[in-house]
Amino acid sequence: MTRFPLRRAAAAALAAVLVHELARTSLRHSALDGLVVQWWLSSAVAVVTLLLLPRGALLLGAATTGGVVGLAAAITGVEQVLSVALALGCTLEVLLVVGLARRGTAGRARLASWSDFRRWFVAVVAGSLACASTIAFVEAIHHDTGPWRVLTWLSLTHGSALLLVLPLFVARESRPERVSTSEVALHLGLLAVGALLYGSASADQPVGYLLLPMLAWSASRFPPSWAAAELYAVSLAVVLASRAGVGPFGPMHPDASLVDMAASAQTFLAVAGVTSVTFVVAMGALRASLHRIREDEVRLGHLMESADSTAFVATDLAGVVTWFSPGAERLTGYQAEELVGRRDPLLLHDPREVLSRATQLGVGYGYAVVTDQSRAGEPTGTRDWTYVHRDGHRLTVSVSVTVVRDRGGEVVGHLSVVRDVTDRRAAEQALVQARDKDRETIERMRQLDQAKNDFVSAVSHELRTPLTSIIGYTELLRSEVAEALTPAQDHLVEKIDRNSERLLHLVEDLLTLARVEEGGLRVDKVPTDLVTAVRGAVEEMAHAARKGGVALELRLPERPSQVLLQADPHQLERLVLNLVGNAVKFTPAGGRVDVAVHVAADEALVEVADTGVGIPEAEQAQLFARFFRSSTATQNAIQGTGLGLSIVRSIAEAHGGDISFTSTPGSGTTFVFRVPVDPSPPEPAADAEPVEVPA
């Protein structure tokens, strides 16, 4: 066991002995049958001991108190029933007082606020009544007497002891006023005079209550510990004087009435205790409030002095400046002594702006223009004004005006909070100008983009007609005079035909792109067989695949033989043709391209997988952008415009579908086109079977 618990245990044992001796002494020297004793300090000592011990010692301490009090009663010859009642009553008293005094506190019991005072007062009253009620009840049953005299007397004796002793051992607010030596001397002198008057007074001269103002003075002006010690000293003197028959409060007679008890020394001590503690708590709370107010004033002063870009200007009802903060001095260049009590804040304003505002409001030229909104009783508003600095330069400020009222609610002036917003307003104006300029730029770019689209559309239409003629005449030339052409001439005609077709595809892509940008690709949806569209696109690319040495294979579901969609057959075939064409174009000789059609419950999938060069990972996010061509296409000199996949996505979205892909550089790419099928569900699809692609 450590040294500290040993000391605490020794102190608790010593306190138990003291409680026993106080109880035995009180009982032995009591001459009042039925009223038990005149003074009862043993419970007060027990309560103080338990307040100083850990919380876990409450039950054991209360039981010990009851035990030693019951033992003291038995030793002094108190009847057994009353001894048990006295022990039980003291146990309840200690439990209630300590439990309530400590309730809501983390450490030592406090008496520093009104909540502490209420808890302390309730604890004392509840504990005293609990003890007195227990003993009075047993006394009434045992002796068949009325309980009121016993209840009243025991409540006074126990309560007065607790009221006097407890304030010495609880934590209090310690913010005493500075007291001069002369005040201390005067107080002690008057206290001595009161004590002399008390000692010379008789029972019909209530001079004893002259001591109460002295106790209130001590509690109001002196430290709480001084007030508690003075209260205890006065109370001890009153007790000794009463026992000796000196002063207005003599010994209590056995047949004393309730009125006699109310005029007893015990009542005087209870009133003195409540009065002194009330003043201590009240003055402590007042000092704490004043201290917080002073701290708030200091913080507010520091805040206002440090507000470089904020000024505070107070005026009376006539508009004359009554307060000009340091921030206002820094903001305007004027000193407070130049304006306070002499001028109104219009000196700081741009006169033309004030005149313009006065004309709008219909009021005369004056400071009322600035305070008009607050004078009208409207919510405080904020308005920008132009201030003229003492050196002549202008700055934009935001002024918020509120009314100032006195304690009676009458308006006595105005307070203006002024903030320098010159830089902020300049930044906002620059932002507005930049935004307007951006809008103009966007509109110009939109117009340029529209002009570009119109140009592309017009040129594409103009190119389409001669290209159609070239292709037609080329076909006529090859069919009509094919026998007359030499092999070299036939080769040249073939080149013309091939490049014309290529140019026609480019024109078609440009026209499609223009339609998409004008408002979305328009498609004419009719019942369309997806299988037919896919087969047609694959057959068209078969020659190019064979020529490039690429194996091209088509896999179709065995059932159903048709996959019906609501689609534009021309655009659907164009989508598949672009996917298959890209796969063939980007697959080196010896590679393969697999085209497969799969049918699910409510959608169909067209999968085009190749073993080509793949797409670099860093470029995959741009794959569907217009005119984008991957670095692999450029490095391998693969022809193209970068429009194919952009058009593929537009066609897929126009049909309510989507297009996705996966790609591994150097290993190939797989595109998947998903599209909803016709509402009438097809038969379940079997495993796909390869279909031979005609040469």
Number of C-alpha atoms within 10 A of each C-alpha: 5 6 8 9 10 11 11 14 13 12 14 20 13 13 19 22 14 17 25 24 16 20 24 21 18 21 22 17 13 13 16 16 10 17 21 21 20 22 21 22 20 26 30 24 22 26 26 21 21 24 23 16 17 12 14 9 13 19 14 10 21 24 18 19 29 27 21 21 29 24 18 24 25 17 13 16 11 18 11 12 13 20 23 21 23 25 26 22 24 31 25 22 31 31 19 23 28 24 18 20 25 20 14 12 11 8 12 16 22 21 25 22 20 14 13 20 20 13 19 24 21 16 25 28 20 19 29 30 23 22 26 28 21 20 26 29 18 17 21 15 11 11 10 10 14 13 19 16 18 22 22 19 25 26 24 28 22 29 29 29 26 28 25 25 20 20 25 18 17 17 15 20 18 15 16 15 12 9 11 8 9 9 11 13 11 11 16 14 12 14 19 13 14 20 20 12 18 23 20 14 17 17 14 8 14 14 18 22 15 16 20 21 15 20 23 20 15 23 28 22 19 21 20 28 18 14 25 24 15 17 30 21 13 17 22 14 14 24 21 11 19 20 16 11 14 19 24 25 26 17 18 18 13 11 12 13 12 14 8 12 17 14 14 20 27 27 19 19 26 20 15 25 26 16 17 28 26 20 20 32 23 18 23 25 17 14 17 17 12 12 13 12 12 12 12 12 12 12 12 12 14 11 12 17 17 12 18 16 14 22 24 21 22 23 24 18 16 13 20 20 23 19 18 21 19 21 22 25 16 17 22 19 15 17 14 17 10 11 17 18 15 10 14 20 20 19 14 17 19 16 16 10 13 21 16 13 16 19 13 10 11 10 13 13 15 17 20 18 21 22 23 15 17 17 19 8 10 10 11 13 12 14 11 16 20 20 24 19 18 13 9 10 9 16 18 19 25 19 23 20 24 20 20 16 12 9 6 6 8 10 14 13 21 24 20 20 18 24 21 21 18 16 12 12 15 12 12 12 12 12 12 12 12 12 12 12 12 12 12 12 12 12 12 12 12 12 12 12 13 15 12 13 19 14 13 17 19 14 14 19 15 12 14 19 11 13 16 14 12 16 18 12 13 18 15 12 14 16 10 10 10 15 10 10 13 10 11 9 12 17 12 12 17 15 12 15 19 14 12 19 16 13 15 20 13 18 21 15 18 21 19 20 22 22 15 17 12 12 8 15 18 15 15 11 14 12 13 20 19 25 20 16 19 24 19 16 21 24 18 17 18 22 15 16 25 14 9 16 16 23 18 24 17 21 20 24 21 14 16 15 14 15 23 22 22 19 24 19 20 12 22 21 20 20 24 24 23 18 26 27 20 17 29 28 20 22 24 16 16 11 18 20 23 18 25 21 20 18 24 14 12 13 17 21 20 23 23 23 23 27 24 27 21 23 22 15 10 8 12 14 9 12 16 19 15 15 15 17 19 17 12 16 17 11 8 10 9 11 11 16 12 17 20 24 20 18 24 23 19 21 26 18 16 19 23 12 17 18 20 11 14 13 20 15 14 13 13 21 22 21 19 19 21 21 23 20 23 18 11 9 13 18 13 13 16 13 12 16 13 15 13 11 17 9 11
